Structure formats: structure tokens, C-alpha cells
Amino acid sequence: MCLALWILHSKKRMSLGNTYEKVAMMRSPRYGRRIRKLAGAATKKKESSYECPKCAKKSVRRISYALWKCNSCGAKIAGGAYSLSTPTGKTARRMLAKEEAGE
């Protein structure tokens, strides 16, 4: 049996423990459970929909690296690579809100 067919056959037989690993196996990262889990979590965050900051509907989807688009109002938003907002962005917004409040 050639190597490519053996790999495909073994992936079909492989039973995976959780959904993160199942999502990750579609894109086939290798070398350990932790890497598969991280890759699966990133893929889940990337493919899910988020709430739009302008129209407040849960219809924001990723269109390319760090670019997000609301399917409802058509707003284009620059955000994180795998999620709409990053922890650094949240911190920056909080600091700007404090500055505007005059603290």
C-alpha cells in the first residue's frame, strides 16, 4: 500500500478524544495532542460568528487574515487573526475609555 493511501486510511480509523482535535485533523497538524488541541481551538474561533459592534447582530464572519465583515449591515472591521477582538485590543479600548472619562 502506498504511503498516501496508508495515511488516509489511518486518519479515518483514528478515534479522537474531543472536538478540538476533530476540527484540527481536517487541516492535519501533527506532532502531539497539544498542538492539535491549539490548532483546533484556533480554527473554531476563526470559523465562528461574532456580534457586530455597529448593529449588535451575531453575523460577523472572517473574510481574510484579521479582516471581518458583518453580513447584516456590511461593516468591515479590522480585528484579530482568529477572533474579532484580541486581549490587547480590549485593554487599549479600556484605557481610551478612561482617558475620555477624565480619570
Contacts in CASP RR format, 6 or more apart in sequence:
PFRMAT RR
TARGET T0000
AUTHOR 0000-0000-0000
METHOD contacts of the structure
MODEL  1
MCLALWILHSKKRMSLGNTYEKVAMMRSPRYGRRIRKLAGAATKKKESSY
ECPKCAKKSVRRISYALWKCNSCGAKIAGGAYSLSTPTGKTARRMLAKEE
AGE
1 9 0 8 1.000
11 25 0 8 1.000
11 28 0 8 1.000
14 25 0 8 1.000
16 22 0 8 1.000
16 25 0 8 1.000
18 37 0 8 1.000
19 44 0 8 1.000
20 36 0 8 1.000
20 37 0 8 1.000
20 40 0 8 1.000
20 41 0 8 1.000
20 44 0 8 1.000
21 33 0 8 1.000
21 36 0 8 1.000
21 37 0 8 1.000
21 40 0 8 1.000
23 40 0 8 1.000
23 43 0 8 1.000
23 44 0 8 1.000
24 36 0 8 1.000
24 37 0 8 1.000
24 39 0 8 1.000
24 40 0 8 1.000
24 43 0 8 1.000
25 36 0 8 1.000
26 43 0 8 1.000
27 39 0 8 1.000
27 43 0 8 1.000
29 35 0 8 1.000
29 36 0 8 1.000
29 39 0 8 1.000
42 82 0 8 1.000
45 82 0 8 1.000
45 83 0 8 1.000
46 62 0 8 1.000
46 81 0 8 1.000
46 82 0 8 1.000
46 83 0 8 1.000
47 62 0 8 1.000
49 58 0 8 1.000
49 59 0 8 1.000
49 60 0 8 1.000
49 61 0 8 1.000
50 58 0 8 1.000
50 60 0 8 1.000
50 68 0 8 1.000
50 83 0 8 1.000
50 84 0 8 1.000
51 57 0 8 1.000
51 58 0 8 1.000
51 60 0 8 1.000
52 58 0 8 1.000
52 59 0 8 1.000
52 60 0 8 1.000
52 70 0 8 1.000
52 72 0 8 1.000
52 73 0 8 1.000
52 75 0 8 1.000
52 77 0 8 1.000
53 75 0 8 1.000
53 77 0 8 1.000
54 70 0 8 1.000
54 73 0 8 1.000
54 75 0 8 1.000
55 70 0 8 1.000
55 72 0 8 1.000
55 73 0 8 1.000
55 75 0 8 1.000
57 70 0 8 1.000
57 72 0 8 1.000
57 73 0 8 1.000
59 70 0 8 1.000
59 71 0 8 1.000
59 72 0 8 1.000
60 68 0 8 1.000
60 69 0 8 1.000
60 70 0 8 1.000
60 71 0 8 1.000
60 77 0 8 1.000
60 84 0 8 1.000
61 68 0 8 1.000
61 69 0 8 1.000
61 71 0 8 1.000
62 68 0 8 1.000
63 69 0 8 1.000
63 76 0 8 1.000
65 81 0 8 1.000
66 78 0 8 1.000
66 79 0 8 1.000
66 80 0 8 1.000
66 81 0 8 1.000
67 76 0 8 1.000
67 77 0 8 1.000
67 78 0 8 1.000
67 79 0 8 1.000
68 76 0 8 1.000
68 77 0 8 1.000
68 78 0 8 1.000
68 79 0 8 1.000
68 84 0 8 1.000
69 75 0 8 1.000
69 76 0 8 1.000
69 77 0 8 1.000
70 76 0 8 1.000
70 77 0 8 1.000
77 84 0 8 1.000
79 85 0 8 1.000
79 86 0 8 1.000
80 86 0 8 1.000
END
